[in-house]
Amino acid sequence: MSDVPAGLPKAWTKMLEGLKTWSRIYSPWAIHFNSGSCNGCDIEILATLTPRYDVERFGIKLQGSPRHADVLICTGPVTLQARDRLKRVYDQMPDPKFVIAVGSCATSGGVFQGCYNVVGGIDQVIPVNAFIPGCPPRPEAIIDGVVKLLRSLQVKKVTEKTG
């Protein structure tokens, strides 16, 4: 479904859709969700925002509200307590939305796999677009994963134009 007002000429509609796609690729807003991790991955994600790594040079901005975010960055294994909250945050995000699972726990449940209160990795609850392994992953790996996700969106956009 399009957010472009009905009744606009086709050229304007196409231009506005192109502008929305461009802004999602070159200025994604992200929200961070900790679903039960040890905070090692959280510290590394916050390190990417510091001037040393400066993830903002790619246009990425950490957002506080899921209603304004394009990318959901998740850490930790999904616990029974966090499962419904994670699903609710995901559902509150506008389409198209993208999910990045950061760390071994988020990708597979990690060392917490098999615990009585752990559902598993993020992909057991919501669809995931990018996995960044590591315990905890280095800030360089997190930035690389985010950039690869953005590149894949750019490639999708180019194939949609040609195809």
Secondary structure as UniProt FT lines:
FT   TURN            6..7
FT   HELIX           10..26
FT   STRAND          29..34
FT   HELIX           40..48
FT   TURN            51..53
FT   HELIX           55..58
FT   STRAND          61..62
FT   HELIX           66..68
FT   STRAND          71..75
FT   STRAND          78..79
FT   HELIX           80..92
FT   STRAND          98..102
FT   HELIX           104..108
FT   HELIX           110..112
FT   TURN            113..114
FT   TURN            116..117
FT   STRAND          118..120
FT   HELIX           122..124
FT   STRAND          130..132
FT   HELIX           139..162
//
